[in-house]
Each structure stands twice: as C-alpha cells, then as structure tokens.
C-alpha cells in the first residue's frame, strides 16, 4: 500500500471522531459549559466582594487556588518532559500516546496560571508585574519561566500537528464544515510531505523537544524556589526543587494514564492504545512512586528529627487537624500504587488506571498539606483568635472556580480531539514504512 492510499484509509478510520457529534457529546459539552458559567459567576462575586468571600485570610493567604496552580503546572512539566523524551529518543511506541501527552501539556500550562490570577486581590494592577518587575523576586522569574514554557510548548505542539493538518487539508472524503477546511489549509502552511520538508520538520521538532525538557525543569524548579527560599517552617528545604520535579512527574504520568484509558474506551482505540502502553506507563509510575515516597519520607523525617520548635508545631498542626489527609496523601497515595504496579499479575489496564487515580488524588492532597498547614502555623503570634482567621476552609466560591478550571481543561481537550485525530496519522505511516524498510533490509541481508 502506497502512502497516498494509506493516508486515505487513516482519514476514513478517524473521520467519525472528527465528523460526528452524538447526543452524549452535546450533553458532555453542555455540562462542561454549565460548570464554567457557574465558575464565572463565582469569579464576578469574588471581584465585587473581595477575598472575604473566600476562605483566605491574613495568615492563610493561599488556598486551593495556589494548590491547583502547582498541580496543573506539575502536570504540564511532566507532559513536556515525557513528550520531549519520547521525541528525542525516537521511542517505538511514542505514536500511540504522544498527542495525548502534548495536548495535556499545553492545556495544563494554560489553565494552571489562571489560578494565580484568582489569588490576586487587585487584578487592575496585574500589568505592574510586567512594567515594574523586581529581578530579585522569585515570582518575577516564575512569570518569565512560565511564559517561556507556554510559548515553547505552543510552538512544539503546532509543529507536531503540521503533517496531520496537511493530510486533513488534502482529504476530499472528510466531511467537515468549509471553515474547518480553510483552517486546515491555513495552519498546514503549504506542507506537502516531501522528503526535504519531512527531514527539516523532524530536525526542528527534535531540537524543540530538547529545549522543552530544559524549559520544563527550569520552570518547575523556579516554582519550588518560591517556597524553599523563604524561612517559613515546612517550606525552607533544600530538596524542594527535585521533590517538586518528582511530584510533578508522578501526577503527570497518572493523569496521562487516566486520559489513555478514557480515550481508548470512548473512541474504541484498542488497536492503537494497547495493554503494553499501559504496562510501560505503569512501570514508569512505579519508579516515580518509589522516588516520591523516598523524598516524602526524607522531608518529614528530617523535620521530625530536628526537634525544632517551629517544625514540631507544624507537625502537630498536620497530625491534629489533617491526620486522614496526611495518611491518604503520603501512605495510601504511594503504597497502593506501588503494590498494584509491583506485581506483574496485577498489571491489568483497569488496575493500572486505578493506581493512577489514587496517585493523582494523593498528590493533590500532598500539595494541600504543603500549603495550608504551613500557613496555619506562622512565626508571629496570631492576633485574632477567631477560628475562621486561624484555620482555612475553602468556600463554595473557591470550589466553583476550581471545578470551572477542570471543566475548561476537559472542554478544550474535547474540542481539540474533535479538530484533529488523537492518534497522529503521519506517525502511523512513518512507523509502518520504517518497519517495512527494516524487514526488507533483513530479508536482503539473509539472501
């Protein structure tokens, strides 16, 4: 089968994903839009009334907004790192999961920083961060790192889309609105898949993959420094940068496994997303679980063994007020995935996905325990002893905006996979022809 014929068969295979919108799909989109609208209403209330309608106060100045920010940026860092590794080292099974990873990366780095804006009380002064930046401030460096990461990830994602955009542009059998055809033509930028163009594009993508690995590490390291460069007990730690990187990878791989499972199930892609992909991702998650468990143990053991008054107060706050959250985040969220993924017989698709869900929930709670109990244990004595000023409890405003952010992530993910196939068609063709050429060479050598 030649390349043109293979392109036509692939377009025919993936066209139902691009052309048809079922009643269930419309219901899903409607539900996501409704959640986002509730979040926008909550945002308007927060802007009008100020932060007093949230759970944040003078002591606990950060709440679940900053936790969501750290969580989403961690997923983005993880996705960028994994996508870069898969592309740079030409991993054989990259094609089946690469686009899932890339889309997860770019959407996470867009949604995550929005939660930072929700923490700012005076959005009208937001532009001061860019007009009058303080080069001594880690926050300034964090903004630079995140913006650089967003631009790099956008370029990288777009470059990987170009070959498939060209295939969709040239397909006469694809029944989509005329505006989408014109958009495919515009975005394909005249790409004709000639050997010269293909070689040049591969070279650029490989260079970009190396760059985004470095950018992702720098971005998440700078984010960790915002915490570790303070004197606050619980944050002032020399291992926070590598700890955050491992935690980001841990949550990111978990989210990617969950996305693989849902996409495989909904779009019947068992042919492309196989059990071997889940096993490979599961083993990677196992290694990360062991590393994350080691870093978590080192962090808490060093704090407990130091016998410092401030560290003891923090641990008392954590064990007295957040005991079950601590158990889930640092025991269940680590040990359960290790048990499931360690034994070969338990490495089924469903159990690997279940382990990923536990890991993601545990990691989110771990971020919560890093932020909230620490802020509830300040250096200076608390002047106002009312419970609502000492302890933090998220209000419905914060939860509504949090779920709106998650809904926005799912909405854009859904719309993107309705615009372009979730499995790269160009990658399938390249993989098949590379495999065929390899077999031909082996046959020639045997003769």
C-alpha positions as CSV (number, residue, x, y, z in Angstrom):
1,X,0.0,0.0,0.0
2,X,1.5,3.4,-1.0
3,X,1.5,6.5,1.1
4,X,-1.5,8.2,-0.5
5,X,-3.7,5.2,-0.2
6,X,-2.7,4.7,3.4
7,X,-3.5,8.3,4.2
8,X,-7.0,7.9,2.8
9,X,-7.6,4.7,4.9
10,X,-6.5,6.5,8.0
11,X,-8.7,9.5,7.3
12,X,-11.6,7.1,6.8
13,X,-10.7,5.4,10.1
14,X,-10.6,8.6,12.2
15,X,-13.2,10.6,10.4
16,X,-16.1,9.5,12.7
17,X,-14.2,11.2,15.6
18,X,-14.0,14.4,13.6
19,X,-17.3,14.5,11.8
20,X,-20.0,13.1,14.1
21,X,-21.4,14.8,17.2
22,X,-23.6,12.4,19.2
23,X,-26.3,13.4,21.7
24,X,-23.9,12.3,24.5
25,X,-21.2,14.5,23.1
26,X,-23.5,17.5,23.1
27,X,-24.6,16.7,26.7
28,X,-21.0,16.5,27.8
29,X,-20.2,19.9,26.2
30,X,-23.3,21.4,27.8
31,X,-22.4,20.1,31.2
32,X,-18.8,21.5,31.0
33,X,-20.1,24.9,29.8
34,X,-22.6,25.0,32.7
35,X,-19.8,24.3,35.2
36,X,-17.6,27.1,33.6
37,X,-20.6,29.5,33.8
38,X,-21.1,28.8,37.5
39,X,-17.3,29.5,37.9
40,X,-17.6,32.8,36.1
41,X,-20.5,33.8,38.4
42,X,-18.3,32.9,41.4
43,X,-15.5,35.0,39.9
44,X,-17.7,38.0,39.4
45,X,-18.8,37.7,43.1
46,X,-15.1,37.5,44.2
47,X,-14.2,40.6,42.2
48,X,-17.1,42.6,43.6
49,X,-16.9,41.5,47.2
50,X,-13.2,40.8,47.5
51,X,-11.4,37.8,49.1
52,X,-13.5,38.0,52.2
53,X,-16.0,35.6,50.5
54,X,-13.2,33.1,50.1
55,X,-11.5,31.1,53.0
56,X,-8.2,33.0,52.6
57,X,-7.2,35.4,55.4
58,X,-4.2,37.3,56.6
59,X,-2.4,34.2,57.8
60,X,-3.6,31.6,55.2
61,X,-3.2,33.9,52.2
62,X,-3.1,31.0,49.8
63,X,-5.7,28.3,49.5
64,X,-6.8,25.8,46.9
65,X,-6.1,28.3,44.1
66,X,-2.4,28.0,44.6
67,X,-2.7,24.3,45.1
68,X,-4.4,23.9,41.8
69,X,-1.8,26.1,40.2
70,X,1.1,23.9,41.5
71,X,-0.8,20.8,40.5
72,X,-1.6,21.9,36.9
73,X,1.9,23.3,36.3
74,X,3.3,20.0,37.6
75,X,1.2,18.1,35.0
76,X,2.4,20.4,32.3
77,X,6.0,20.0,33.3
78,X,5.6,16.2,33.3
79,X,3.9,16.2,29.9
80,X,6.6,18.4,28.4
81,X,9.3,16.2,29.8
82,X,7.7,13.0,28.7
83,X,6.9,14.3,25.2
84,X,10.4,15.6,24.8
85,X,12.0,12.3,25.9
86,X,9.7,10.3,23.5
87,X,10.5,12.5,20.5
88,X,14.2,13.0,21.3
89,X,15.0,9.3,21.7
90,X,12.6,8.1,19.0
91,X,10.7,5.7,21.3
92,X,9.0,3.0,19.3
93,X,5.5,3.3,20.9
94,X,5.5,7.1,21.2
95,X,3.0,7.5,18.4
96,X,0.1,6.0,20.4
97,X,0.4,8.3,23.4
98,X,2.3,11.3,22.2
99,X,-0.6,13.5,21.2
100,X,-2.4,12.8,24.4
101,X,0.7,13.9,26.3
102,X,1.2,17.0,24.1
103,X,-2.4,18.2,24.5
104,X,-2.3,17.6,28.2
105,X,0.9,19.6,28.5
106,X,-0.3,22.7,26.7
107,X,-3.8,22.8,28.3
108,X,-2.3,22.4,31.8
109,X,0.2,25.2,31.3
110,X,-2.8,27.5,30.1
111,X,-5.3,26.5,32.9
112,X,-2.7,26.4,35.8
113,X,-1.6,30.1,35.8
114,X,-5.2,31.3,35.7
115,X,-5.5,30.1,39.3
116,X,-2.7,32.5,40.2
117,X,-4.8,35.4,39.0
118,X,-7.6,34.3,41.3
119,X,-5.3,34.8,44.2
120,X,-4.6,38.4,43.3
121,X,-6.9,40.9,45.1
122,X,-6.2,43.8,42.7
123,X,-6.3,42.5,39.1
124,X,-6.3,46.1,37.9
125,X,-2.7,46.2,39.0
126,X,-1.7,43.0,37.2
127,X,0.2,44.8,34.5
128,X,2.6,46.1,37.2
129,X,4.2,42.7,37.3
130,X,5.4,43.3,33.7
131,X,6.0,47.0,33.8
132,X,7.9,47.1,37.2
133,X,9.3,43.6,37.7
134,X,11.7,43.1,40.6
135,X,14.6,40.9,39.3
136,X,15.3,39.9,42.9
137,X,11.9,38.3,43.3
138,X,11.4,34.6,42.6
139,X,7.8,35.5,41.4
140,X,9.3,37.5,38.6
141,X,11.4,34.6,37.5
142,X,8.4,32.3,37.8
143,X,6.5,34.5,35.4
144,X,9.4,34.5,32.9
145,X,9.7,30.8,33.2
146,X,6.0,30.1,32.7
147,X,5.6,32.4,29.8
148,X,8.7,30.9,28.1
149,X,7.3,27.4,28.7
150,X,3.9,28.4,27.3
151,X,5.4,29.8,24.1
152,X,7.8,26.8,23.7
153,X,5.0,24.2,24.2
154,X,2.7,26.0,21.8
155,X,5.4,26.0,19.1
156,X,6.2,22.4,19.8
157,X,2.6,21.3,19.7
158,X,1.9,23.2,16.5
159,X,5.0,21.6,14.7
160,X,3.8,18.1,15.6
161,X,0.3,19.0,14.2
162,X,1.5,20.2,10.8
163,X,1.8,16.8,9.0
164,X,-1.7,15.7,10.1
165,X,-3.2,19.1,9.2
166,X,-1.8,18.6,5.7
167,X,-3.4,15.2,5.4
168,X,-6.8,16.6,6.5
169,X,-6.4,19.5,4.1
170,X,-5.9,17.2,1.1
171,X,-8.6,14.7,2.1
172,X,-11.7,15.1,-0.2
173,X,-13.6,12.4,1.7
174,X,-13.6,14.2,5.0
175,X,-17.0,15.8,5.6
176,X,-16.4,18.8,7.8
177,X,-17.6,22.5,7.5
178,X,-15.9,24.6,4.9
179,X,-14.3,26.9,7.6
180,X,-12.5,23.9,9.1
181,X,-11.1,23.0,5.7
182,X,-9.9,26.6,5.3
183,X,-8.4,26.5,8.8
184,X,-6.6,23.2,8.0
185,X,-5.2,24.8,4.8
186,X,-4.0,27.9,6.7
187,X,-2.4,26.0,9.6
188,X,-0.7,23.5,7.3
189,X,1.4,26.4,5.9
190,X,1.9,24.7,2.5
191,X,3.4,21.5,3.9
192,X,3.5,18.8,1.1
193,X,5.3,16.0,3.0
194,X,8.2,15.9,0.6
195,X,11.4,14.2,1.8
196,X,13.1,17.5,2.3
197,X,10.2,19.0,4.3
198,X,9.9,15.9,6.3
199,X,13.6,15.8,7.2
200,X,13.6,19.5,8.1
201,X,10.5,19.3,10.3
202,X,11.8,16.2,12.1
203,X,15.1,18.1,12.8
204,X,13.2,21.2,14.2
205,X,10.9,19.0,16.3
206,X,13.8,17.1,17.8
207,X,15.6,20.4,18.6
208,X,12.4,21.7,20.2
209,X,12.0,18.5,22.2
210,X,15.4,19.0,23.8
211,X,14.5,22.7,24.6
212,X,11.2,22.0,26.2
213,X,12.8,19.4,28.5
214,X,15.2,22.0,29.8
215,X,12.4,24.7,30.0
216,X,10.1,22.4,31.9
217,X,12.8,21.6,34.5
218,X,13.7,25.3,34.9
219,X,10.0,26.4,35.2
220,X,9.2,23.9,38.0
221,X,12.5,24.5,39.8
222,X,11.8,28.2,40.0
223,X,8.3,27.4,41.3
224,X,9.8,25.3,44.0
225,X,12.1,28.1,44.9
226,X,9.2,30.4,45.7
227,X,8.6,28.2,48.6
228,X,12.0,27.0,49.6
229,X,13.7,30.4,49.6
230,X,11.5,31.6,52.5
231,X,12.2,31.0,56.2
232,X,8.7,29.5,56.7
233,X,8.8,26.2,58.5
234,X,7.7,23.4,56.1
235,X,8.9,25.3,53.1
236,X,12.6,26.2,53.8
237,X,14.0,22.9,52.4
238,X,17.0,22.3,50.2
239,X,15.3,19.3,48.5
240,X,12.1,21.1,47.4
241,X,13.3,21.6,43.7
242,X,13.9,17.9,43.0
243,X,11.0,16.9,45.2
244,X,8.6,19.1,43.2
245,X,10.0,17.7,39.9
246,X,9.4,14.1,41.0
247,X,6.0,15.0,42.3
248,X,5.1,16.7,39.0
249,X,6.2,13.7,37.1
250,X,4.2,11.4,39.4
251,X,1.0,13.3,39.0
252,X,1.6,13.9,35.3
253,X,2.1,10.2,34.4
254,X,-1.0,9.4,36.5
255,X,-3.1,11.9,34.5
256,X,-1.8,10.6,31.2
257,X,-2.7,7.0,32.1
258,X,-6.2,8.1,33.1
259,X,-6.5,10.0,29.8
260,X,-5.3,7.0,27.8
261,X,-7.9,4.8,29.5
262,X,-10.8,7.2,28.8
263,X,-9.8,7.9,25.2
264,X,-9.2,4.2,24.5
265,X,-12.6,3.3,26.0
266,X,-14.7,6.1,24.4
267,X,-13.2,6.1,20.9
268,X,-12.6,2.3,20.7
269,X,-8.9,2.8,20.1
270,X,-7.8,-0.6,21.4
271,X,-5.9,-1.2,18.2
272,X,-3.6,1.8,18.8
273,X,-3.5,2.2,22.6
274,X,-2.6,-1.3,23.7
275,X,-2.0,-3.0,27.0
276,X,1.7,-2.8,26.5
277,X,1.4,1.0,26.6
278,X,-0.3,0.8,30.0
279,X,2.3,-1.6,31.3
280,X,5.1,0.7,30.2
281,X,3.5,3.7,31.8
282,X,2.6,1.7,34.9
283,X,6.2,0.7,35.4
284,X,7.3,4.3,35.0
285,X,4.7,5.3,37.6
286,X,6.0,2.6,39.9
287,X,9.5,4.0,39.7
288,X,8.2,7.5,40.4
289,X,6.1,6.3,43.3
290,X,9.2,4.8,44.9
291,X,11.1,8.1,44.4
292,X,8.2,10.2,45.6
293,X,7.8,8.1,48.7
294,X,11.6,8.4,49.4
295,X,11.5,12.2,49.1
296,X,8.4,12.5,51.2
297,X,9.9,10.3,53.9
298,X,13.1,12.3,53.9
299,X,11.3,15.6,54.1
300,X,9.0,14.6,57.0
301,X,11.7,12.6,58.9
302,X,14.2,15.4,58.8
303,X,11.6,17.8,60.1
304,X,10.5,15.5,62.9
305,X,14.1,14.5,63.9
306,X,15.3,18.1,64.0
307,X,13.3,18.8,67.2
308,X,13.0,22.5,66.2
309,X,10.0,24.2,68.0
310,X,8.6,25.5,64.7
311,X,8.9,22.2,63.0
312,X,7.2,20.4,65.9
313,X,4.4,23.0,65.8
314,X,3.9,22.4,62.1
315,X,3.8,18.6,62.6
316,X,1.3,19.0,65.5
317,X,-1.0,21.1,63.2
318,X,-0.7,18.5,60.5
319,X,-1.4,15.4,62.7
320,X,-4.1,17.0,64.8
321,X,-6.1,18.8,62.0
322,X,-5.2,16.9,58.9
323,X,-4.5,13.3,60.0
324,X,-6.6,11.5,57.4
325,X,-5.4,13.8,54.6
326,X,-1.8,13.1,55.7
327,X,-2.5,9.3,55.7
328,X,-4.1,9.3,52.2
329,X,-1.5,11.7,50.6
330,X,1.6,10.1,52.0
331,X,0.6,6.5,52.6
332,X,-2.4,5.4,50.5
333,X,-1.4,7.6,47.6
334,X,2.1,6.0,47.5
335,X,1.8,2.5,48.9
336,X,-1.4,1.4,46.9
337,X,0.1,2.3,43.5
338,X,3.4,0.5,44.5
339,X,1.6,-2.7,45.5
340,X,-0.6,-2.7,42.3
341,X,2.3,-1.9,39.9
342,X,5.0,-4.1,41.6
343,X,3.2,-7.4,41.0
344,X,3.0,-8.5,37.4
345,X,-0.3,-10.3,37.8
346,X,-1.9,-7.1,39.0
347,X,-0.8,-5.0,36.0
348,X,-4.1,-5.0,34.2
349,X,-5.4,-2.0,32.3
350,X,-8.1,-1.3,34.9
351,X,-5.9,-1.7,37.9
352,X,-3.1,0.4,36.4
353,X,-5.7,3.1,35.8
354,X,-7.0,2.7,39.4
355,X,-3.4,3.1,40.7
356,X,-3.1,6.3,38.6
357,X,-6.3,7.7,40.1
358,X,-5.1,7.1,43.6
359,X,-1.7,8.6,42.8
360,X,-3.3,11.8,41.4
361,X,-5.6,12.3,44.3
362,X,-2.8,11.6,46.8
363,X,-0.6,14.1,45.0
364,X,-3.2,16.8,45.1
365,X,-3.7,16.3,48.8
366,X,0.1,16.4,49.3
367,X,0.2,19.8,47.7
368,X,-2.6,20.8,50.1
369,X,-0.6,19.7,53.1
370,X,2.4,21.7,51.9
371,X,0.5,24.9,51.6
372,X,-2.3,25.1,54.2
373,X,-0.9,23.6,57.4
374,X,2.3,25.6,56.9
375,X,0.3,28.9,56.7
376,X,-1.8,27.9,59.7
377,X,1.5,27.7,61.7
378,X,3.0,31.2,61.4
379,X,6.2,32.6,63.0
380,X,4.3,35.6,64.5
381,X,1.6,35.0,67.1
382,X,-1.9,35.3,65.7
383,X,-3.6,38.4,67.0
384,X,-7.2,37.5,66.1
385,X,-8.1,34.1,67.6
386,X,-11.4,33.6,65.8
387,X,-11.3,30.1,64.2
388,X,-12.1,31.5,60.7
389,X,-9.0,33.6,60.9
390,X,-6.7,30.9,62.2
391,X,-7.8,27.9,60.1
392,X,-8.6,27.7,56.4
393,X,-11.7,26.2,54.9
394,X,-12.4,26.7,51.2
395,X,-15.7,28.3,50.4
396,X,-18.1,27.3,47.5
397,X,-16.6,30.3,45.6
398,X,-13.2,28.6,45.5
399,X,-14.6,25.1,44.8
400,X,-16.7,26.5,41.9
401,X,-13.7,28.2,40.3
402,X,-11.6,25.1,40.9
403,X,-14.1,22.9,39.1
404,X,-14.5,25.5,36.4
405,X,-10.8,25.3,35.7
406,X,-11.0,21.5,35.5
407,X,-14.1,21.8,33.2
408,X,-12.2,24.2,31.0
409,X,-9.3,21.7,30.7
410,X,-11.8,18.9,29.6
411,X,-13.7,21.2,27.3
412,X,-10.6,22.3,25.3
413,X,-9.3,18.8,25.3
414,X,-12.6,17.5,23.8
415,X,-12.7,20.3,21.2
416,X,-9.1,19.7,20.2
417,X,-9.6,15.9,19.6
418,X,-12.7,16.8,17.5
419,X,-10.4,19.0,15.4
420,X,-7.5,16.7,14.8
421,X,-7.1,12.9,15.4
422,X,-5.8,12.0,18.9
423,X,-3.5,9.4,17.2
424,X,-1.1,11.1,14.8
425,X,-1.8,9.7,11.3
426,X,1.6,10.8,10.0
427,X,3.2,8.9,12.8
428,X,1.4,5.7,11.9
429,X,2.5,6.0,8.3
430,X,6.1,6.7,9.3
431,X,6.2,3.8,11.7
432,X,4.7,1.3,9.2
433,X,7.0,2.3,6.4
434,X,10.1,2.2,8.8
435,X,9.1,-1.2,9.9
436,X,8.6,-2.4,6.3
437,X,12.0,-1.0,5.3
438,X,13.6,-2.7,8.2
439,X,12.1,-6.1,7.2
440,X,13.2,-5.6,3.6
441,X,16.8,-4.9,4.7
442,X,16.8,-8.0,6.9
443,X,15.5,-10.1,4.0
444,X,18.2,-8.7,1.7
445,X,20.9,-9.5,4.2
446,X,19.6,-13.1,4.6
447,X,19.8,-13.5,0.8
